Amino acid sequence: MPIVEAKTILPKGSWQEAPADTITLDEEDRYRRRILLTSDGGYDFLLSLASAERLEHGDGLQLTDGRIIEVRAKPEPLYEVRPTAATDLVTLAWHLGNRHQPTQIFSDHLRIRQDAVIADMLVGLGGELKAVLGHFSPVSGAYKRDHGHHHHPEKEAASEHAH
């Protein structure tokens, strides 16, 4: 029997049907082009996209048999980085970017993977760090096209604890 494929990403909010199942993946596993996956309930399917794209929390994967698998972002150990009076958010973001550190940007803080060396650097620059467990969706590279995904990280962060 041929394996069912997922060739289409349905952005969060663009689909109304109840999902057939969910798949829970960390940030690295949510950025793929082609990989054999198993949903949380045991459905095997092949993710087969034209190019690598980041799957976001709440997106749907349209399977060739019509079912939809809802993507769930697996909570990961992260740091929320906030500026203090001694520094500002832009300076902290610049230093993270200068080190090619994947970073999720909010209006008043940054979110990065936990890393002791980077944490020491940020504290030394005047940043305040708080360890959290949360969804991680860093900013895509400057040359990566969005393909219609319009996400609002502040709204998503507020709703991520509802799941």
trRosetta pair geometry for C-beta under 8 A, 3 or more apart (Angstrom, degrees):
i j d omega theta_ij theta_ji phi_ij phi_ji
3 36 7.5 -47 -179 -123 161 101
3 44 6.4 -74 -140 121 108 103
3 45 6.6 152 168 -132 96 39
3 46 5.2 85 118 -18 127 109
4 43 7.6 -35 55 174 135 107
4 44 7.7 131 40 97 91 62
4 45 4.7 -49 87 -116 92 95
4 46 7.3 173 91 21 43 77
4 63 4.9 18 160 -172 121 117
4 64 5.6 -164 -159 46 74 93
4 65 5.1 -55 -124 -7 125 113
4 67 7.7 20 172 40 155 113
5 45 6.5 147 -112 -176 18 90
5 46 4.7 -35 -109 70 75 96
5 47 7.7 131 -163 -106 70 11
5 48 4.7 -29 -161 22 119 126
5 63 6.9 147 82 -152 34 66
5 64 4.9 45 54 -18 80 122
6 37 7.8 -24 17 42 132 127
6 45 5.5 73 -23 140 98 129
6 46 7.0 -170 21 88 72 45
6 47 5.0 -26 64 -109 110 58
6 48 6.8 142 66 26 52 69
6 49 8.0 -20 109 -55 81 82
6 61 3.9 -3 -154 172 141 114
6 62 6.5 132 -146 68 76 41
6 63 5.4 -48 -84 -91 75 61
6 64 7.7 -129 -77 -21 30 74
6 69 6.8 -67 -91 33 140 119
7 48 5.4 -28 -91 81 77 90
7 49 6.8 150 -151 -93 48 48
7 62 7.3 -52 57 82 64 91
7 64 6.7 56 2 -67 109 93
8 61 7.4 137 80 -161 55 49
8 62 4.1 -12 72 47 109 119
9 49 7.2 15 -29 -105 105 126
9 53 6.3 -108 -18 98 155 144
9 55 6.5 -148 -124 -109 125 81
9 59 5.5 -17 -170 179 97 130
9 60 7.4 138 -167 75 48 51
9 61 6.5 -29 -106 -102 58 61
9 62 7.7 -144 -73 9 10 88
9 147 7.9 68 60 123 129 128
9 149 7.7 -24 121 -72 134 111
10 14 5.3 -148 178 81 82 108
10 15 4.4 34 154 -32 143 130
10 59 6.4 148 75 -173 55 70
10 60 3.7 -15 60 63 114 103
10 61 7.4 -147 17 -65 87 13
10 62 5.6 94 -31 -40 110 101
10 68 6.7 -34 27 -136 143 122
11 14 4.7 69 66 -2 80 129
11 56 7.5 24 -141 48 72 122
11 59 5.9 -45 -126 -116 32 88
11 148 6.2 -129 -36 124 140 96
11 149 5.3 180 -110 -110 119 66
11 150 7.3 49 -176 29 153 66
12 56 6.1 -82 -20 98 118 112
12 57 7.2 24 -75 98 141 53
12 58 3.3 45 -113 114 121 114
12 59 5.4 -69 -47 -69 75 50
12 60 7.9 136 -86 -14 44 75
12 151 7.3 66 37 -104 126 90
13 58 7.2 29 -26 148 71 127
14 60 7.8 -130 68 26 87 112
15 60 4.8 -39 39 14 152 152
15 68 6.3 172 151 -132 155 161
17 68 5.8 128 84 14 117 138
19 22 6.3 80 111 -69 147 66
19 60 6.5 -154 -97 -121 107 104
19 67 7.9 69 -169 175 58 82
19 68 4.9 -98 -120 100 71 93
19 69 6.2 82 -168 -135 114 20
19 70 3.9 -86 -70 -24 165 103
20 39 7.9 -31 100 -159 92 175
20 43 7.1 48 118 -36 118 160
20 63 7.7 -44 31 15 143 133
20 67 3.8 -15 -13 -161 151 115
20 68 6.1 141 3 55 87 49
20 69 6.4 -48 59 -77 93 61
21 39 4.1 72 117 155 137 147
21 40 6.0 -173 173 50 101 82
21 41 4.2 -120 -129 24 126 121
21 43 5.5 170 27 9 155 125
21 67 7.6 26 13 165 87 128
21 69 5.3 -17 73 -122 84 84
21 70 7.5 -154 104 27 37 77
22 39 6.6 133 79 -170 30 99
22 40 4.8 4 78 15 82 131
22 41 7.5 96 37 -15 63 95
22 69 6.7 131 -124 -174 17 73
22 70 4.7 -36 -108 71 77 92
22 71 7.5 149 -161 -95 74 8
22 72 5.1 33 177 -17 121 118
23 37 6.1 26 -144 160 150 131
23 38 7.8 153 -121 99 107 35
23 39 4.7 -91 -74 -123 89 64
23 40 6.0 -168 -100 -24 37 80
23 61 7.3 3 21 12 131 135
23 69 5.3 36 -13 160 107 121
23 70 7.5 173 21 82 66 44
23 71 6.0 -28 66 -111 90 55
23 72 6.7 -179 83 25 37 82
24 40 5.7 60 -2 -75 97 116
24 72 4.3 -31 -100 79 75 112
24 73 7.7 -4 -151 93 69 7
24 74 4.9 95 163 -75 92 89
25 29 3.9 -128 -168 98 109 113
25 30 4.7 145 104 -62 121 80
25 55 6.9 55 60 74 137 127
25 71 6.9 -44 27 -156 109 91
25 72 7.4 131 18 74 62 60
25 73 7.2 -49 72 -121 64 40
25 74 5.8 -124 107 -11 14 107
26 29 5.3 82 53 20 70 103
26 30 7.0 -134 100 -10 32 95
26 73 7.6 61 -131 -168 30 66
26 74 4.5 -57 -72 60 62 120
26 76 5.5 88 -140 -74 105 119
26 136 7.5 14 -173 46 77 113
27 30 5.6 -62 -146 35 30 111
27 31 7.0 16 160 -12 64 106
27 54 7.9 -10 -163 -146 75 111
27 73 7.2 28 -72 -150 67 103
27 76 6.5 -55 -7 -16 102 154
27 102 7.6 147 135 144 148 152
27 136 4.3 -61 -52 90 135 104
27 137 6.6 -168 -118 -85 108 42
27 138 6.9 68 -169 2 146 91
28 31 6.4 -67 -157 35 32 101
29 32 6.8 -8 -173 -35 46 121
29 74 7.9 36 48 13 122 126
30 54 5.7 47 125 -163 95 69
30 55 4.2 -120 -164 57 89 88
30 56 7.3 104 170 -71 137 27
30 71 6.8 96 -127 -172 110 129
30 73 6.7 -21 -53 -108 155 78
31 52 6.0 46 168 171 75 109
31 53 7.3 -129 -139 113 61 22
31 54 4.7 -20 -94 -96 87 73
31 55 7.5 -149 -69 13 39 71
32 35 4.8 -53 -177 3 147 125
32 47 5.8 69 103 102 123 144
32 49 7.5 125 109 23 68 121
32 52 6.0 -103 165 -134 13 88
32 53 8.0 -30 64 51 42 52
32 55 7.7 -13 32 -10 87 110
33 47 7.6 156 129 123 22 101
33 48 7.9 24 151 -147 64 33
33 49 5.1 -117 -151 65 58 95
33 50 7.7 -89 -152 87 102 22
33 51 6.0 -68 -113 178 115 23
33 52 4.1 -70 -52 -73 94 67
33 53 7.5 96 -92 4 63 64
34 46 7.2 3 -160 176 77 95
34 47 6.3 -172 -129 96 30 75
34 48 5.3 37 -116 -113 89 58
34 49 6.9 -144 -61 34 65 65
35 46 7.5 180 90 -153 27 61
35 47 5.2 5 52 49 72 111
36 44 6.8 -3 -176 -169 97 97
36 45 7.7 172 -152 93 58 29
36 46 5.5 -34 -100 -101 64 72
36 47 7.8 -159 -81 18 15 76
37 44 7.4 161 88 -151 44 51
37 45 5.9 -21 66 67 89 75
37 46 7.4 144 19 -110 77 21
37 47 5.5 52 -7 -22 123 105
38 42 6.3 -17 -178 -140 105 32
38 43 6.9 160 -157 77 57 40
38 44 5.3 -26 -99 -94 80 65
38 45 7.9 141 -97 20 34 64
39 42 6.6 -35 69 37 81 22
39 43 4.2 20 21 47 122 92
39 44 8.0 -127 6 -61 77 23
39 45 7.2 39 -33 12 98 109
39 69 5.3 -126 -100 -135 125 128
40 72 7.7 19 -42 27 136 131
43 67 7.6 -116 -153 107 166 155
43 69 6.9 -145 74 -89 136 125
45 61 7.6 148 103 125 146 135
45 63 5.8 -88 -131 -115 149 115
45 69 7.0 -161 34 -20 150 149
47 61 7.0 -71 -107 -142 92 142
49 52 7.0 119 82 -95 126 23
49 53 5.8 -113 163 14 163 106
53 147 6.3 -60 -119 46 133 153
53 149 7.7 149 -177 -24 116 139
54 137 6.9 119 156 -146 138 90
54 140 6.5 -142 -2 -80 134 110
54 149 7.7 -144 72 80 89 173
55 59 5.2 -135 -164 58 77 142
55 61 7.4 -18 -126 -64 133 104
55 71 4.6 -147 159 -133 118 161
56 59 4.9 103 58 -29 71 113
56 71 6.8 105 78 95 33 136
56 73 7.3 -27 -172 -57 44 116
56 137 6.0 37 -123 -116 90 143
56 149 6.3 138 -7 -161 134 130
56 151 5.5 -150 -143 -83 162 142
56 156 7.8 -79 176 -121 114 156
57 71 6.5 -133 -116 112 27 90
57 72 6.2 32 -135 -149 81 36
57 73 3.7 -59 -72 -8 107 109
57 135 5.2 -29 -42 -145 146 152
57 137 7.3 -110 -1 -49 97 129
57 156 6.3 125 66 -165 120 122
57 160 6.7 23 131 -110 167 100
58 70 7.0 -26 -141 -167 30 100
58 71 6.8 -32 39 70 20 85
58 156 7.6 -130 2 -124 134 107
59 70 7.6 151 84 -155 40 55
59 71 4.5 8 62 31 87 128
59 149 7.8 -30 -90 -117 125 114
60 68 4.4 -13 -171 -171 122 116
60 69 6.9 140 -161 68 64 40
60 70 5.6 -36 -101 -97 73 59
60 71 7.1 -148 -83 -1 21 85
61 68 6.7 146 68 -160 47 59
61 69 4.5 -16 55 59 105 96
61 70 7.9 -156 15 -71 76 14
61 71 6.5 95 -27 -49 97 97
62 66 7.8 -31 -169 -143 84 25
62 68 5.8 -25 -98 -102 56 80
63 66 6.7 -27 78 45 85 24
63 67 4.5 4 40 62 128 83
63 68 7.0 -155 6 -82 85 28
63 69 6.6 75 -41 -12 108 99
72 163 6.9 -173 -140 159 112 154
73 135 3.7 67 105 -135 141 107
73 136 7.1 179 -179 35 126 50
73 137 7.0 -74 -109 -51 150 98
73 160 7.4 -44 64 -134 121 120
74 135 7.9 128 67 -110 26 69
75 133 4.6 50 160 158 122 91
75 134 5.6 -28 -140 -101 88 9
75 135 6.4 -62 -97 -59 57 53
76 113 6.8 -47 139 -115 129 85
76 133 7.0 -179 79 -152 20 63
76 134 7.0 -43 50 69 64 44
76 135 7.6 79 15 -126 88 21
76 136 5.0 -39 44 -8 131 124
77 113 7.4 63 90 -159 71 67
77 114 4.8 -36 128 -1 102 131
77 131 6.8 -16 -166 -165 89 99
77 132 7.9 153 -153 84 45 39
77 133 6.1 -30 -92 -100 52 74
78 111 5.3 14 167 -175 139 95
78 112 6.5 153 -161 79 87 32
78 113 6.1 -70 -111 -107 69 33
78 114 6.3 -151 -121 -38 16 78
78 131 7.5 147 82 -155 41 52
78 132 5.3 -28 71 70 90 86
78 133 7.2 136 21 -111 83 22
78 134 5.5 -62 32 47 133 93
78 136 5.8 167 -79 -80 133 113
79 111 7.1 168 83 -150 48 51
79 112 5.4 -12 55 61 96 84
79 113 7.7 28 12 112 84 15
79 114 5.6 117 -34 -94 92 65
79 119 6.2 172 -75 -98 163 100
79 122 7.8 150 127 55 149 159
79 129 4.6 -25 -165 -158 122 107
79 130 6.8 133 -159 63 66 39
79 131 6.1 -40 -99 -95 68 50
79 132 7.2 123 -124 21 19 83
80 109 5.1 17 -178 159 94 143
80 110 7.4 151 -160 77 49 45
80 111 5.6 -23 -102 -98 63 78
80 129 7.1 145 72 -154 49 52
80 130 4.7 -16 55 59 100 97
80 132 5.3 45 -20 -3 104 131
81 92 5.8 -175 143 165 127 144
81 96 8.0 161 52 -56 166 138
81 109 6.0 153 73 -170 48 84
81 110 4.3 -19 59 62 108 97
81 111 7.2 -172 14 -79 83 26
81 112 6.4 27 -18 7 124 107
81 122 5.6 -80 -134 -170 127 150
81 127 5.1 -10 -166 -178 97 134
81 128 7.4 145 -157 73 48 47
81 129 5.7 -16 -100 -99 69 75
82 89 7.8 -41 -152 -90 44 93
82 108 6.9 6 -126 146 98 81
82 109 4.7 -42 -84 -105 77 102
82 110 8.0 -174 -69 23 37 70
82 127 6.7 140 69 -164 37 77
82 128 4.8 -24 65 62 93 100
82 129 7.9 179 22 -78 72 30
82 130 7.5 25 0 -2 109 106
83 87 5.0 -131 -148 94 95 82
83 88 5.0 22 -143 -141 161 24
83 89 4.8 -103 -26 -56 126 61
83 91 7.5 96 -112 48 121 99
83 92 6.0 -147 -80 -12 88 131
83 126 7.0 29 -157 114 68 99
83 127 6.3 -55 -101 -111 43 69
83 128 7.6 29 116 16 4 87
84 87 6.1 56 50 34 71 83
84 126 5.0 -122 49 166 107 92
84 127 6.9 180 -4 -116 91 20
84 128 5.7 102 -56 -30 101 103
85 126 7.9 -102 69 180 45 129
86 126 3.4 -140 91 -135 113 143
87 91 5.1 -117 -171 71 98 136
87 92 6.2 93 139 -48 131 94
87 125 5.4 71 -94 146 159 84
87 126 3.6 153 -12 76 114 124
87 127 6.3 -56 68 -60 145 64
88 91 5.2 98 59 7 73 102
88 92 7.3 -142 99 -2 39 90
89 92 5.7 -58 -150 40 35 110
89 93 6.1 34 154 -19 69 109
89 108 7.2 -132 -75 -155 146 30
89 109 7.3 -123 -117 -98 118 24
89 110 6.9 154 -156 -33 92 99
90 93 5.7 -55 -144 40 30 111
90 94 6.2 37 154 -26 64 104
91 94 5.7 -50 -148 30 30 114
91 95 6.7 27 155 -16 62 104
91 125 6.6 -169 130 173 111 125
92 95 6.0 -57 -153 36 31 108
92 96 6.6 29 151 -16 65 107
92 110 6.2 -152 118 4 120 140
92 122 6.1 52 -143 -138 105 96
92 125 6.2 151 -97 107 75 138
92 127 5.1 95 -110 -82 132 126
93 96 5.7 -57 -149 38 34 111
93 97 6.2 32 154 -17 67 108
93 103 6.6 152 -136 140 78 161
93 105 6.6 41 -117 -108 131 113
93 110 6.0 174 -85 -80 83 138
94 97 5.8 -58 -147 40 29 110
94 98 6.1 35 153 -25 65 107
95 98 5.5 -48 -143 32 31 116
95 99 6.8 15 158 -4 61 107
95 121 6.6 -167 155 145 134 120
95 122 7.3 166 92 -92 136 69
95 125 6.2 -134 -7 -70 165 164
96 99 6.1 -71 -156 46 30 99
96 101 4.2 -89 -168 61 81 122
96 103 4.8 82 134 -63 143 141
96 110 6.7 -180 -6 169 162 158
96 112 6.5 -137 -134 -81 136 138
96 118 7.3 60 -113 -161 84 121
96 122 7.8 23 -65 -83 97 110
97 100 7.2 33 -171 -80 38 32
97 101 7.2 -88 -64 41 24 79
97 103 7.0 -74 -64 17 71 139
99 118 7.1 -178 100 -109 156 104
99 121 8.0 91 -30 91 157 169
101 112 5.9 0 155 -135 118 130
101 115 7.7 -133 -135 37 119 150
101 118 6.0 114 -114 -125 148 145
102 112 7.0 138 87 -136 65 76
102 113 6.8 46 68 -7 107 106
102 136 7.8 69 127 165 122 118
102 138 3.8 -107 178 -54 91 173
102 139 7.9 -179 -160 43 64 63
103 110 5.4 -27 -167 -168 110 115
103 111 7.1 137 -164 67 59 50
103 112 5.5 -29 -106 -84 72 91
103 138 5.4 92 54 -139 23 103
103 139 6.2 -8 80 17 74 101
104 110 6.8 141 74 -169 55 59
104 111 4.0 -17 60 59 110 104
104 112 7.5 -168 21 -67 76 43
104 136 6.1 -146 -30 -154 134 63
104 137 5.6 84 -108 70 122 56
104 138 5.0 -102 -59 -96 68 48
104 139 6.8 154 -112 -27 38 70
104 153 6.2 171 -180 -147 105 148
105 110 5.9 -22 -106 -113 57 78
105 139 5.7 18 3 -47 108 122
105 153 7.2 122 75 51 52 160
106 109 5.1 7 62 60 118 69
106 110 7.0 -165 26 -84 80 29
106 111 7.0 64 -13 -17 109 100
106 153 5.9 -124 -90 111 77 119
106 154 5.7 114 -143 -84 95 84
106 157 6.7 -11 -97 -9 133 158
107 154 6.3 8 -2 -77 103 137
111 132 7.7 -63 -132 59 106 127
111 134 7.0 -77 -152 80 142 131
111 136 6.5 -152 130 -119 119 79
111 138 8.0 -140 86 -87 87 71
112 115 7.0 -66 136 18 116 106
112 118 6.5 -107 132 126 150 145
112 138 8.0 52 -112 -95 58 114
113 136 6.8 39 -72 -133 78 160
114 119 7.2 5 -157 -52 64 126
114 131 6.6 30 -96 -124 124 95
115 118 4.1 48 88 23 114 112
115 119 6.3 173 84 -19 55 86
116 119 5.5 -54 -143 35 29 116
116 120 6.5 33 158 -21 64 102
117 120 5.9 -51 -153 31 30 111
117 121 6.7 30 149 -18 62 105
118 121 5.5 -53 -152 35 36 115
118 122 6.3 34 153 -18 68 106
119 122 5.9 -58 -148 37 30 108
119 123 6.3 28 156 -16 66 107
119 129 5.6 -5 -144 -55 96 175
120 123 5.9 -56 -145 39 29 109
120 124 6.2 32 154 -20 63 110
121 124 5.6 -60 -152 38 28 114
121 125 6.5 23 152 -16 64 108
122 125 5.6 -57 -149 38 33 109
122 127 3.9 -48 166 52 92 140
122 129 6.2 94 97 -58 130 115
123 126 7.8 90 -177 -41 31 7
123 127 6.0 -86 -79 65 33 79
123 128 7.8 67 -111 -101 73 30
123 129 6.4 -66 -67 -2 93 114
134 157 7.2 19 -173 -136 138 86
134 160 6.2 77 -156 110 90 149
135 156 7.0 -88 79 146 142 111
135 157 7.5 -149 54 -102 104 61
135 160 4.9 -133 3 -135 122 146
137 151 6.9 -65 135 120 155 161
137 153 6.6 -157 73 -106 116 106
137 156 7.5 1 24 103 142 155
140 144 4.0 -98 156 74 121 141
140 146 7.5 167 45 -93 147 65
141 144 4.6 101 59 -13 81 107
146 149 5.4 -136 176 51 84 77
146 150 7.2 54 164 -73 137 62
151 156 6.3 -2 -177 -32 103 141
152 155 4.2 34 104 23 115 115
152 156 6.3 152 84 -17 61 89
153 156 5.4 -59 -139 42 34 111
153 157 5.9 38 161 -25 70 104
154 157 5.8 -49 -145 32 29 111
154 158 6.7 29 154 -18 60 105
155 158 5.8 -56 -153 35 32 111
155 159 6.4 11 156 -4 66 112
156 159 6.0 -69 -146 47 31 99
156 160 6.0 48 156 -49 69 100
157 160 5.8 -37 -141 5 30 118
158 161 7.9 -68 173 22 30 97
159 162 5.1 -41 -170 14 65 124
159 163 7.9 59 146 -22 76 92
160 163 6.6 -51 -168 21 46 105
